[in-house]
């Protein structure tokens, strides 16, 4: 596909004067767990390991998210299992991510710092999944699958963050239950689950599938993590199998209280430097941007963002651009970094097709911003409300246009005034000269 060069479109939209920007440090009050590695080792002992024979194989499910210190926590769990006399093996619990291939899922783990050398255990990344049973969910039949690698072990556990989901709201969202059903379901299980969940409800499908897995597999529990606003681990605990649905709602409530959000809810243009699977399952957190774009699921009520411009992909996402379809604009360099096989594997498995659509592709930053500002209608640099973030996970430092400054909450502090400049069409921030208002 050939996208227009700058010379092809430059005459279509006149240059726009840009507003001044404030660089902001956003620091809501939060709690941090001082020693998550030690906490993981201790928490593991709360699971029912005593019933296992010496030398028993324990499958440790680890997903594709960029969770704080996930490599260290996974290594601590593996190390403690070995100390207890067991034989741990890491199993990627990420559904179709990594292009739904063993090599791709190993690559995703490696991008998170998890290799056989760093974690101290073999990684069994085979994609095969066994069908355990078929259950009825509403008017649909849901075949339930489980990783053959995990099923072959004497016991299985998962490590995951409990947080708001990117497609739905409910008493359980992202967490141990979802990783068990969808992550350890591998591609077949993830596809089966999402097909049913879109029609009959995510919580209903999760509940029905988890019941089968708890009955038919050697699942012993999970290590649940809750992150704070700074994306640091604020809480960690072990949850035994059979208790996921009872415990996760309270952990989810805590996650909602702590989760990153923008400092303001009314935004004309949100600029996102990078999206990626380690940032969010949807590339950028749908709760931060206020867009689910999922059938049968209304978008979040807040924030209210008119347009979104995505500038690129993270290195760790390895070309999986799922979520780029949530944007209205992107640039050519972002599209050049897409691996459509990985992106489509994600979209086709989840059934959330809109997240992998291409937005309007601009040749560079300068023209993308010009396009976005013109599309707002009645553009005025003195009143336009722009928020500019690195990604939707790292919101501790961001930039806002001058019109937003007076509405920032007490937890936000202006630490500098800047202007946007362009080097061969690529945007960059530079400090304003002293005494320059930037208006």
C-alpha positions in Angstrom: 0.0 0.0 0.0 1.4 3.4 -0.9 0.6 6.3 1.4 0.8 9.9 0.3 4.1 11.7 0.5 4.3 15.1 2.2 4.4 16.7 -1.2 1.2 15.0 -2.2 -0.9 16.5 0.7 1.0 19.5 1.9 -1.2 21.9 0.0 -4.5 20.4 1.3 -4.3 21.8 4.9 -2.7 25.1 5.8 -0.1 25.2 8.6 -1.5 25.8 12.1 0.1 27.9 14.9 0.7 25.6 17.8 -0.1 26.4 21.5 2.5 26.5 24.2 2.9 23.4 26.4 3.5 22.8 30.1 5.6 19.8 31.2 3.7 18.3 34.1 4.6 15.9 36.9 1.4 14.1 37.9 1.8 12.3 41.3 -1.5 11.2 43.0 -1.0 9.6 46.4 -0.2 5.9 46.1 1.2 2.9 48.0 4.2 0.8 46.9 5.2 -2.7 48.0 8.8 -2.4 49.1 9.9 -6.0 48.5 7.6 -7.7 45.9 10.2 -10.4 45.2 10.3 -11.5 48.9 6.5 -11.1 49.0 6.2 -13.5 46.0 8.3 -16.1 47.7 6.3 -15.9 50.9 2.9 -15.8 49.0 3.7 -19.0 47.2 3.8 -20.9 50.4 0.1 -20.0 50.9 -0.9 -22.3 48.0 -1.6 -26.0 48.6 1.9 -27.3 47.6 2.2 -29.8 50.5 -0.1 -32.3 48.7 2.3 -32.5 45.8 5.0 -35.2 45.8 8.7 -34.3 45.8 9.9 -33.6 42.2 6.4 -32.7 41.0 6.3 -30.6 37.9 4.7 -27.2 38.4 3.7 -25.1 35.3 4.0 -21.4 36.0 1.8 -19.3 33.6 3.3 -15.9 32.7 1.7 -13.5 30.3 2.6 -10.8 27.8 2.0 -7.6 29.9 4.7 -5.2 31.0 4.0 -5.7 34.7 6.3 -4.0 37.1 9.3 -6.4 37.9 7.5 -9.3 36.4 10.8 -10.9 35.4 11.9 -10.8 39.1 8.6 -12.0 40.5 8.5 -14.9 38.0 12.1 -15.9 38.9 11.3 -15.7 42.6 8.3 -18.0 42.2 10.4 -20.5 40.1 13.3 -20.3 42.7 11.0 -20.9 45.6 9.3 -23.9 43.9 12.8 -25.4 43.3 13.7 -24.8 46.9 10.6 -26.7 47.9 11.8 -29.7 45.8 9.6 -29.2 42.8 10.4 -29.0 39.1 9.1 -25.7 37.7 8.4 -25.0 34.0 7.3 -21.6 32.6 4.4 -21.7 30.2 3.5 -18.6 28.2 -0.1 -17.7 29.2 -1.0 -15.2 26.5 -3.6 -16.7 24.1 -2.7 -15.6 20.6 -0.1 -13.0 21.4 3.3 -13.3 19.7 1.6 -14.2 16.5 0.2 -17.4 18.0 3.5 -19.2 17.5 5.9 -20.8 20.0 8.8 -18.6 18.7 6.7 -15.5 19.0 5.6 -16.2 22.5 9.2 -16.8 23.6 10.1 -13.5 21.9 7.4 -11.7 23.9 8.7 -13.2 27.2 12.2 -12.2 26.3 11.2 -8.7 25.7 9.9 -8.7 29.3 13.2 -10.0 30.6 12.1 -13.6 30.9 14.3 -16.2 29.4 15.2 -19.7 30.5 18.5 -18.2 31.9 16.9 -15.3 33.7 14.0 -17.2 35.2 15.9 -20.4 36.0 13.5 -22.8 34.4 12.7 -24.2 30.9 10.0 -22.5 28.9 7.5 -24.7 27.2 5.9 -22.5 24.6 4.1 -25.0 22.5 0.7 -23.7 21.3 -1.2 -27.0 21.5 -4.3 -26.9 23.7 -6.6 -29.7 24.7 -10.4 -29.4 24.7 -11.7 -30.1 28.2 -15.4 -29.8 27.8 -18.1 -27.7 26.2 -20.4 -25.6 28.4 -23.5 -23.6 27.7 -23.3 -19.8 28.2 -26.6 -18.2 27.5 -27.6 -19.3 24.0 -24.0 -20.3 23.0 -21.9 -23.4 23.4 -18.4 -22.6 24.7 -15.6 -25.2 24.1 -13.0 -24.8 26.9 -9.4 -25.4 26.1 -6.3 -25.6 28.2 -2.6 -25.6 27.4 -1.2 -29.1 26.9 2.1 -28.0 28.5 0.3 -26.9 31.6 -2.0 -29.9 31.6 1.0 -32.2 31.5 2.3 -30.8 34.7 1.4 -32.1 38.2 0.3 -28.6 39.2 -0.3 -25.2 37.5 -0.4 -21.7 38.7 -0.6 -18.3 37.1 1.1 -14.9 37.8 -0.9 -11.9 36.7 -1.9 -8.3 37.5 -5.5 -7.6 38.5 -6.7 -4.5 36.7 -9.5 -2.9 34.7 -10.1 -4.8 31.4 -9.8 -3.0 28.1 -13.1 -4.4 26.6 -15.6 -4.6 29.5 -16.5 -3.9 33.1 -17.7 -6.3 35.7 -16.9 -7.8 39.1 -13.9 -9.7 37.5 -11.9 -8.2 34.7 -8.2 -8.7 33.9 -6.6 -11.0 36.5 -6.1 -14.6 37.5 -9.3 -15.9 36.1 -8.9 -14.3 32.7 -5.2 -15.5 32.4 -6.3 -19.0 33.4 -9.1 -19.2 30.8 -7.8 -17.1 28.0 -4.0 -17.1 28.5 -3.6 -20.8 29.2 -6.3 -21.5 26.6 -3.7 -20.6 24.0 -5.0 -19.4 20.7 -7.8 -21.9 20.4 -9.1 -21.2 23.9 -8.7 -17.4 23.5 -10.7 -17.5 20.2 -13.4 -19.7 21.7 -13.8 -17.5 24.7 -13.9 -14.2 22.9 -16.5 -15.5 20.4 -18.8 -16.4 23.2 -18.0 -13.4 25.4 -18.8 -10.9 22.7 -22.3 -12.4 22.3 -23.1 -13.6 25.8 -21.0 -11.5 28.2 -17.4 -11.6 29.3 -18.0 -12.4 33.0 -20.5 -15.1 32.2 -18.0 -16.8 29.8 -15.1 -16.4 32.2 -17.1 -17.9 35.1 -18.4 -20.9 33.1 -14.9 -21.7 31.6 -13.1 -21.3 34.9 -15.4 -23.8 36.5 -14.4 -26.4 33.9 -10.7 -25.7 34.3 -10.8 -25.9 38.1 -12.5 -29.3 37.8 -10.5 -30.8 35.0 -6.9 -29.5 35.5 -4.2 -29.4 38.2 -4.7 -25.7 38.8 -3.6 -24.8 42.4 -4.0 -21.0 42.3 -2.2 -17.8 41.3 -0.1 -14.9 42.4 -2.1 -11.7 42.1 -0.5 -8.3 41.7 -2.0 -4.9 42.0 -0.1 -1.9 40.6 -0.3 1.7 41.8 -0.5 4.9 39.7 3.2 4.8 39.1 2.9 1.3 37.7 4.8 -0.2 40.6 3.6 -3.2 42.5 1.5 -2.0 45.4 0.1 -5.3 46.6 0.8 -9.0 46.0 -1.0 -12.1 47.3 -1.6 -15.7 46.6 -5.1 -16.8 45.7 -5.9 -20.5 45.9 -7.8 -22.2 43.0 -11.5 -22.0 43.8 -11.2 -18.5 45.2 -10.5 -16.4 42.2 -14.1 -15.3 41.7 -14.4 -14.5 45.4 -11.1 -12.6 45.9 -10.7 -10.8 42.6 -13.5 -8.3 42.9 -11.9 -6.7 46.0 -8.5 -6.6 44.3 -10.1 -5.1 41.2 -11.7 -2.3 43.4 -8.2 -1.5 44.7 -6.8 -1.5 41.2 -9.5 0.9 40.0 -8.6 3.3 42.9 -4.9 3.2 41.9 -4.9 2.9 38.1 -3.3 5.6 36.0 -5.6 8.2 34.5 -5.2 11.5 32.7 -5.3 14.5 34.9 -8.2 16.0 33.0 -11.3 14.4 31.4 -12.0 16.9 28.6 -9.4 16.6 25.8 -9.6 17.8 22.2 -6.5 16.0 21.0 -4.5 13.2 22.8 -1.1 12.5 21.4 0.4 9.1 22.3 4.0 8.5 21.5 3.9 4.7 21.6 1.5 1.8 21.9 2.3 -1.9 22.6 1.1 -5.2 24.0 3.2 -4.8 27.1 1.5 -1.4 27.8 -2.0 -2.8 27.4 -3.8 -5.7 25.7 -5.3 -3.0 23.5 -2.0 -1.3 22.8 -3.2 1.7 24.8 -5.4 1.4 27.9 -9.0 1.8 26.8 -9.9 3.1 30.3 -7.4 5.9 29.9 -8.5 6.9 26.5 -12.2 6.3 27.0 -12.7 4.0 24.0 -13.5 0.3 24.0 -14.7 -0.1 20.4 -16.2 -3.5 21.2 -19.6 -4.9 20.1 -22.2 -4.9 22.8 -20.0 -2.9 25.2 -20.6 0.9 25.6 -17.5 3.0 25.8 -16.4 4.4 29.2 -18.2 7.6 30.2 -14.9 9.4 30.9 -12.6 10.8 29.6 -14.1 12.6 26.7 -11.4 12.7 24.0 -12.3 14.0 20.5 -9.2 12.8 18.5 -6.2 10.5 19.2 -2.9 10.6 17.4 -0.6 7.6 17.8 3.0 8.3 16.8 4.6 4.8 17.0 5.0 1.3 18.5 7.1 0.2 21.5 10.1 -2.0 20.8 8.8 -4.7 23.1 5.6 -5.2 21.2 7.6 -6.6 18.3 5.4 -5.2 15.6 2.0 -6.1 17.2 0.1 -2.9 16.6 -3.2 -4.1 18.0 -4.9 -0.9 19.2 -3.8 1.3 16.5 -7.4 1.3 15.2 -8.4 3.1 18.4 -6.6 6.2 17.0 -7.9 8.6 14.5 -4.4 9.5 13.2 -1.0 7.8 13.0 2.2 8.5 11.0 4.0 6.6 8.3 6.9 5.4 10.5 4.4 3.7 12.9 2.7 1.8 10.0 6.2 0.8 8.7 6.8 -0.9 12.1 3.6 -3.0 12.0 3.8 -6.8 11.8 0.4 -7.5 10.3 0.7 -11.2 11.0 1.0 -10.6 14.7 -1.6 -7.8 14.7 -4.1 -9.8 12.8 -3.6 -12.9 14.9 -4.6 -10.8 17.9 -7.6 -9.2 16.2 -8.9 -12.4 14.6 -8.6 -14.3 18.0 -10.2 -11.6 20.1 -12.9 -10.7 17.6 -12.2 -7.0 18.4 -11.6 -6.1 14.8 -11.7 -2.3 15.1 -8.5 -2.3 17.2 -6.5 -3.4 14.2 -8.0 -1.0 11.6 -5.7 1.6 10.1 -6.4 5.2 11.0 -5.5 8.1 8.6 -1.8 7.8 8.0 0.2 11.1 7.9 3.6 11.4 6.4 5.1 12.9 9.6 4.4 14.6 12.9 4.1 18.1 11.6 1.4 17.1 9.1 -0.4 14.8 11.5 -0.7 17.6 14.1 -1.8 20.0 11.3 -4.4 17.5 10.2 -5.7 16.8 13.7 -6.0 20.5 14.7 -7.9 21.3 11.5 -10.2 18.4 12.1 -11.3 19.8 15.4 -13.1 22.6 13.8 -12.8 26.2 14.8 -9.2 25.7 16.0 -7.8 28.3 18.4 -4.3 27.8 19.8 -5.3 29.7 22.9 -8.2 27.4 23.8 -7.2 24.0 22.3 -7.0 21.2 24.9 -4.1 18.9 24.0 -2.6 16.2 26.3 0.6 14.5 25.1 1.8 11.3 26.8 4.5 8.7 26.3 2.1 5.9 26.6 -1.1 5.1 28.6 0.9 3.3 31.3 3.5 5.9 32.1 1.4 9.0 33.1 3.6 10.4 35.8 5.0 12.9 33.4 3.2 14.4 30.5 2.6 17.6 28.6 -0.6 19.7 28.3 -1.4 22.7 26.2 -1.7 26.1 27.9 -5.5 26.0 28.0 -5.4 22.9 30.3 -3.0 24.2 32.9 -5.5 26.1 35.1 -7.7 22.9 35.4 -5.0 20.6 36.5 -5.6 18.8 39.9 -3.6 19.5 43.0 -1.5 16.3 42.4 -0.2 17.8 39.1 2.8 20.2 39.2 4.0 22.3 36.2 7.8 21.8 36.0 8.5 23.6 32.8 7.2 25.5 29.8 7.9 24.2 26.3 7.3 24.6 22.6 6.9 22.0 19.9 9.6 22.1 17.2 10.1 20.0 14.1 13.2 18.4 12.7 12.5 17.2 9.2 8.8 16.8 10.2 9.5 15.0 13.5 8.2 16.7 16.6 10.3 17.5 19.6 9.9 19.7 22.7 12.2 22.6 23.5 12.2 24.9 26.5 10.6 28.3 26.0 12.9 31.2 26.3 12.6 33.0 29.7 9.7 35.5 29.7 8.0 33.9 26.6 4.4 33.0 27.3 4.3 30.6 24.4 0.8 31.7 23.4 
